[in-house]
Amino acid sequence: MQAVRTDAAMVPSMTPKRWLFCFSALALCAPVACFVWYFRLFALLWYWPDAETGKSGLGLTSYRTVIEARPIAGLKDNVSALTYDPRSGTLFTVINNPPQIAELTTDGELLRTIPVDGAQDPEGITHMRNELFVLADERRYEIRRIPVTRQTDRIDLGGMPRLALDIMSGGNLGFEGLAWNEKRQRLFVAKEKTPATVFVIDGLSEWDGRMNLQIREWRARQPFARFMRDLSSLSLVDTTGNLLLLSDESALLAEYAPDGELLGILLLWPGWHGLTRPVPQAEGVTVDENGVIYMVSEPNLFYRFEPQAARHPKKRR
């Protein structure tokens, strides 16, 4: 039987050229691997085909940006959360340092700022009805019902109806978004991460006196946490009751039906939906009665997305 040679002469030596080739291959593969891991690309590709875009949703694949990264003049930093008031046709956002509420046009122009006394870290706001809003304080794990009229120039939280919740303890990983469902009188609350969660709170129709609160976790059929690293905001489509979930870290917006069915995904990546550069830190999203989607990104950037075939709505106040 012929002996098998195993001496070192049969093993190719690692010459400088071979070392250079190995390092070059690693240098090329590492960024791709990091991209796939960070954005959970395999999970995204797995669940994306399940999204029956346009079936009963907004049809997110048809959306294009018509305003991209417009700085909000008058606001320098910490813009977070967004809600739409159909009465005035304007948008409201919050700033946590110093605590204040800002009203914007649907073109991203600043109309006014309203200082908020007694707030520590406002991170969420949603319009309820008429002149009533709900404001969330992330670090205190509490929500407040507040009135905002055309004449409001300052808000003092002292004496405002308050609800403290300890379901989201975790330092700076608490409330990250609010959405009110007027038809069903329920509040949706987004928890940022560890894990990213959406809570549903029923029993808030009356804030005065004793409340019979029911708190549960809203679950999706295709778990958003598998392809969304965090939740930075959420909004409700009033006409359908669908939920829009925004992820800053994964740079995408997902639409879900009330029963948890995934309906569509809008990627906030360059080259998608008319975007020419990344959305740096998407922190707030809302939608109006025409299906137009508005978004804010820290420090003070404004975005508007519209369906490709839709007519631009009239300019409002």
KACOR-V377156 format. One record per residue. N is the residue number from 0. RES is the residue in three letters. PHI is phi in whole degrees, -180 to 180 (none if undefined). PSI is psi in radians with two decimals (NA if undefined). OMEGA is omega in degrees with one decimal (none if undefined). Layout:
BEGIN
[[N;RES;PHI;PSI;OMEGA] [N;RES;PHI;PSI;OMEGA]]
END
This chain:
BEGIN
[[0;MET;none;2.36;-178.3] [1;GLN;-78;2.29;-179.8] [2;ALA;-72;2.49;177.7] [3;VAL;-90;2.18;-179.0] [4;ARG;-79;2.29;179.2] [5;THR;-127;0.33;-177.3] [6;ASP;-73;2.89;-175.0] [7;ALA;-64;-0.33;-177.9] [8;ALA;-67;-0.44;-179.4] [9;MET;-81;-0.27;-178.3] [10;VAL;-91;2.13;-178.4] [11;PRO;-61;2.37;178.9] [12;SER;-78;2.58;179.2] [13;MET;-84;1.55;178.0] [14;THR;-74;2.86;177.0] [15;PRO;-53;-0.62;179.8] [16;LYS;-67;-0.70;178.9] [17;ARG;-67;-0.72;175.7] [18;TRP;-59;-0.75;-179.8] [19;LEU;-63;-0.69;179.0] [20;PHE;-64;-0.77;-179.2] [21;CYS;-63;-0.80;179.4] [22;PHE;-65;-0.65;179.0] [23;SER;-65;-0.73;179.0] [24;ALA;-63;-0.75;178.1] [25;LEU;-64;-0.70;-179.7] [26;ALA;-64;-0.58;179.4] [27;LEU;-78;-0.65;-175.4] [28;CYS;-80;-0.56;-175.2] [29;ALA;-58;-0.84;179.5] [30;PRO;-61;-0.66;179.6] [31;VAL;-65;-0.77;179.5] [32;ALA;-63;-0.71;178.3] [33;CYS;-64;-0.71;178.9] [34;PHE;-63;-0.82;-179.4] [35;VAL;-62;-0.74;-179.0] [36;TRP;-69;-0.84;-173.3] [37;TYR;-64;-0.77;-177.3] [38;PHE;-91;0.13;178.4] [39;ARG;48;0.88;-169.4] [40;LEU;-63;-0.68;-179.3] [41;PHE;-63;-0.74;178.8] [42;ALA;-66;-0.69;178.9] [43;LEU;-62;-0.79;179.7] [44;LEU;-67;-0.50;179.6] [45;TRP;-70;-0.76;-174.6] [46;TYR;-89;-0.40;-175.9] [47;TRP;-56;-0.78;-179.7] [48;PRO;-59;-0.37;179.2] [49;ASP;-73;-0.29;-176.9] [50;ALA;-77;1.90;179.4] [51;GLU;-86;1.29;-173.1] [52;THR;-58;2.22;176.3] [53;GLY;91;-0.24;-177.8] [54;LYS;-61;-0.94;177.3] [55;SER;-141;0.37;-178.3] [56;GLY;-122;-2.83;-177.4] [57;LEU;-78;-0.36;-174.8] [58;GLY;77;1.05;-171.6] [59;LEU;-62;-0.46;-179.3] [60;THR;-64;-0.38;-178.7] [61;SER;-88;-0.06;-175.2] [62;TYR;-79;2.48;175.5] [63;ARG;-132;2.58;179.0] [64;THR;-77;2.30;176.8] [65;VAL;-111;-0.31;169.6] [66;ILE;-133;2.12;-176.3] [67;GLU;-122;2.12;171.8] [68;ALA;53;0.76;176.7] [69;ARG;-81;2.08;177.1] [70;PRO;-63;2.36;177.8] [71;ILE;-84;1.81;-177.7] [72;ALA;-62;2.26;-179.4] [73;GLY;103;-0.26;175.5] [74;LEU;-121;2.16;-174.4] [75;LYS;-100;-0.51;-170.4] [76;ASP;-160;2.84;169.0] [77;ASN;65;0.48;175.6] [78;VAL;-72;2.22;-175.5] [79;SER;-148;2.50;178.0] [80;ALA;71;2.78;-179.0] [81;LEU;-161;2.47;174.8] [82;THR;-147;2.71;-177.5] [83;TYR;-112;2.32;177.3] [84;ASP;-106;1.87;-176.8] [85;PRO;-67;-0.37;179.1] [86;ARG;-67;-0.80;-177.3] [87;SER;-97;-0.27;-176.5] [88;GLY;69;0.50;-179.2] [89;THR;-124;3.02;-177.5] [90;LEU;-114;2.65;176.9] [91;PHE;-129;2.37;177.1] [92;THR;-132;2.97;179.6] [93;VAL;-124;2.66;175.3] [94;ILE;-127;2.32;-174.4] [95;ASN;-96;-0.15;179.8] [96;ASN;-148;1.71;-0.5] [97;PRO;-79;2.73;-178.5] [98;PRO;-61;2.14;178.7] [99;GLN;-163;2.82;174.4] [100;ILE;-110;2.44;178.2] [101;ALA;-123;2.40;175.5] [102;GLU;-103;2.34;-176.6] [103;LEU;-126;2.72;168.3] [104;THR;-79;2.99;178.4] [105;THR;-76;0.01;171.6] [106;ASP;-101;0.03;177.7] [107;GLY;86;0.36;178.2] [108;GLU;-95;2.41;-178.1] [109;LEU;-76;2.24;177.5] [110;LEU;-99;-0.73;-179.5] [111;ARG;-168;2.79;170.5] [112;THR;-121;2.54;-177.6] [113;ILE;-125;1.87;177.1] [114;PRO;-61;2.52;-179.8] [115;VAL;-120;1.88;178.7] [116;ASP;-83;2.38;177.5] [117;GLY;95;-0.05;177.8] [118;ALA;-93;2.59;178.4] [119;GLN;-107;-0.86;-176.6] [120;ASP;-147;1.21;179.9] [121;PRO;-65;2.21;-176.8] [122;GLU;-130;-0.17;-178.1] [123;GLY;-143;2.58;175.7] [124;ILE;-152;2.48;175.2] [125;THR;-146;2.52;177.0] [126;HIS;-81;2.33;178.0] [127;MET;-95;-1.27;-179.4] [128;ARG;-161;2.69;178.6] [129;ASN;47;-2.05;-177.1] [130;GLU;-106;0.31;-177.5] [131;LEU;-102;2.40;177.4] [132;PHE;-130;2.85;171.5] [133;VAL;-116;2.27;-179.3] [134;LEU;-116;2.35;-179.2] [135;ALA;-112;2.42;174.3] [136;ASP;-110;2.02;-172.3] [137;GLU;-66;-0.85;-173.3] [138;ARG;-73;-0.48;180.0] [139;ARG;-92;-0.10;179.7] [140;TYR;54;0.82;-179.4] [141;GLU;-138;2.70;175.0] [142;ILE;-124;2.60;-179.3] [143;ARG;-131;2.47;171.4] [144;ARG;-92;2.20;-175.3] [145;ILE;-132;2.56;173.0] [146;PRO;-92;2.42;174.4] [147;VAL;-133;1.91;179.1] [148;THR;-106;3.07;176.9] [149;ARG;-64;-0.44;-177.6] [150;GLN;-93;-0.13;-176.7] [151;THR;-65;2.15;177.3] [152;ASP;-122;-0.06;176.6] [153;ARG;-164;2.53;-179.9] [154;ILE;-125;2.26;175.2] [155;ASP;-111;2.04;-176.2] [156;LEU;-72;-0.26;177.7] [157;GLY;-60;2.13;-179.7] [158;GLY;90;-0.18;177.6] [159;MET;-74;2.49;177.8] [160;PRO;-53;2.29;-171.4] [161;ARG;-132;2.50;175.5] [162;LEU;-135;2.06;179.1] [163;ALA;-97;2.35;-178.9] [164;LEU;-127;2.31;178.5] [165;ASP;-107;0.39;-178.2] [166;ILE;-81;-0.11;-174.2] [167;MET;-129;0.51;-179.1] [168;SER;-59;2.46;-177.7] [169;GLY;158;0.67;175.3] [170;GLY;63;-2.01;-175.9] [171;ASN;-97;0.46;-178.3] [172;LEU;-122;0.63;-177.2] [173;GLY;-96;-2.23;-178.3] [174;PHE;-59;2.23;175.8] [175;GLU;-128;-0.02;179.0] [176;GLY;-177;2.61;178.9] [177;LEU;-132;2.57;173.2] [178;ALA;-149;2.24;-177.4] [179;TRP;-103;2.28;174.7] [180;ASN;-103;1.76;-175.7] [181;GLU;-67;-0.66;-177.6] [182;LYS;-62;-0.74;-177.7] [183;ARG;-102;0.03;177.0] [184;GLN;55;0.90;-179.4] [185;ARG;-138;2.68;-177.7] [186;LEU;-114;2.28;173.5] [187;PHE;-100;2.33;-177.8] [188;VAL;-127;2.26;179.4] [189;ALA;-100;2.28;171.1] [190;LYS;-101;2.33;-168.7] [191;GLU;-60;-0.97;-176.5] [192;LYS;-165;-3.03;-178.1] [193;THR;49;1.00;-11.7] [194;PRO;-95;2.87;172.1] [195;ALA;-66;2.24;-171.6] [196;THR;-145;2.57;171.5] [197;VAL;-115;2.15;176.9] [198;PHE;-104;2.60;175.5] [199;VAL;-117;2.22;-179.7] [200;ILE;-117;2.04;175.2] [201;ASP;-104;2.75;177.7] [202;GLY;96;0.30;-178.8] [203;LEU;-102;0.22;-178.6] [204;SER;-62;-0.59;176.6] [205;GLU;-122;2.18;-178.2] [206;TRP;-96;-0.21;-178.3] [207;ASP;-94;2.47;179.5] [208;GLY;80;-2.79;-177.3] [209;ARG;-81;2.38;-179.6] [210;MET;-116;2.44;176.9] [211;ASN;-99;1.42;-174.7] [212;LEU;-79;2.46;173.3] [213;GLN;-128;2.09;-176.9] [214;ILE;-118;2.25;178.8] [215;ARG;-144;2.90;177.9] [216;GLU;-93;2.26;174.5] [217;TRP;-83;2.30;-176.9] [218;ARG;-120;2.47;177.7] [219;ALA;-97;2.62;176.8] [220;ARG;-66;-0.76;174.7] [221;GLN;-103;1.74;-170.9] [222;PRO;-54;2.05;-177.3] [223;PHE;-65;-0.48;-178.1] [224;ALA;-65;-0.29;-179.4] [225;ARG;-78;-0.39;177.1] [226;PHE;-129;0.08;175.3] [227;MET;-122;2.07;-175.1] [228;ARG;-73;-0.41;-179.9] [229;ASP;-157;3.02;171.1] [230;LEU;-122;2.06;-179.5] [231;SER;-104;-0.27;178.4] [232;SER;-171;2.90;172.2] [233;LEU;-152;2.79;179.7] [234;SER;-148;2.88;-177.9] [235;LEU;-119;2.34;173.5] [236;VAL;-87;1.88;-171.5] [237;ASP;-59;-0.62;-174.4] [238;THR;-71;-0.45;-175.5] [239;THR;-121;-0.36;-173.8] [240;GLY;81;0.12;178.8] [241;ASN;-70;2.67;179.0] [242;LEU;-105;2.38;171.1] [243;LEU;-105;2.11;-179.3] [244;LEU;-112;2.19;-176.8] [245;LEU;-108;2.34;175.7] [246;SER;-120;2.09;176.3] [247;ASP;-70;-0.88;-174.1] [248;GLU;-68;-0.61;178.4] [249;SER;-90;-0.16;176.7] [250;ALA;55;0.99;176.9] [251;LEU;-156;2.81;175.9] [252;LEU;-123;2.29;-179.4] [253;ALA;-122;2.48;177.0] [254;GLU;-111;2.29;179.0] [255;TYR;-124;2.51;172.0] [256;ALA;-73;2.82;179.3] [257;PRO;-55;-0.53;-179.7] [258;ASP;-85;0.07;176.0] [259;GLY;96;0.07;179.4] [260;GLU;-76;2.31;177.6] [261;LEU;-74;2.19;-174.5] [262;LEU;-110;-0.40;-177.8] [263;GLY;-179;2.77;179.6] [264;ILE;-136;2.34;175.8] [265;LEU;-119;1.98;-178.3] [266;LEU;-84;2.35;180.0] [267;LEU;-99;0.80;-178.1] [268;TRP;-108;2.62;176.5] [269;PRO;-58;2.40;-179.5] [270;GLY;91;-0.16;178.7] [271;TRP;-108;2.38;174.6] [272;HIS;57;0.56;175.9] [273;GLY;83;0.03;179.5] [274;LEU;-75;2.39;179.0] [275;THR;-101;-0.23;178.6] [276;ARG;-152;2.87;-177.3] [277;PRO;-64;2.63;169.3] [278;VAL;-82;1.97;-167.0] [279;PRO;-64;-0.78;-178.0] [280;GLN;-156;1.42;-177.0] [281;ALA;-68;2.08;-172.9] [282;GLU;-123;-0.14;-178.7] [283;GLY;-155;2.49;178.7] [284;VAL;-145;2.56;173.6] [285;THR;-156;2.93;-178.0] [286;VAL;-139;2.50;-179.8] [287;ASP;-99;-3.06;-175.4] [288;GLU;-69;-0.25;177.5] [289;ASN;-93;0.02;-178.5] [290;GLY;83;0.17;177.3] [291;VAL;-77;2.31;-178.0] [292;ILE;-102;2.29;177.8] [293;TYR;-116;2.56;-176.8] [294;MET;-145;2.53;172.7] [295;VAL;-123;2.58;-178.7] [296;SER;-135;2.37;177.1] [297;GLU;-64;2.51;9.5] [298;PRO;-84;-0.59;-176.1] [299;ASN;-161;0.69;-174.9] [300;LEU;-98;2.50;-175.9] [301;PHE;-119;2.44;179.3] [302;TYR;-134;2.59;172.2] [303;ARG;-137;2.28;179.6] [304;PHE;-118;2.39;178.5] [305;GLU;-134;2.64;173.7] [306;PRO;-59;2.50;-173.5] [307;GLN;-58;-0.65;-176.4] [308;ALA;-91;-0.04;-175.0] [309;ALA;-79;2.59;172.9] [310;ARG;-80;2.56;177.7] [311;HIS;-68;2.32;178.6] [312;PRO;-68;2.77;177.8] [313;LYS;-63;2.57;176.3] [314;LYS;-67;2.38;178.8] [315;ARG;-103;-3.04;-179.1] [316;ARG;-47;NA;none]]
END
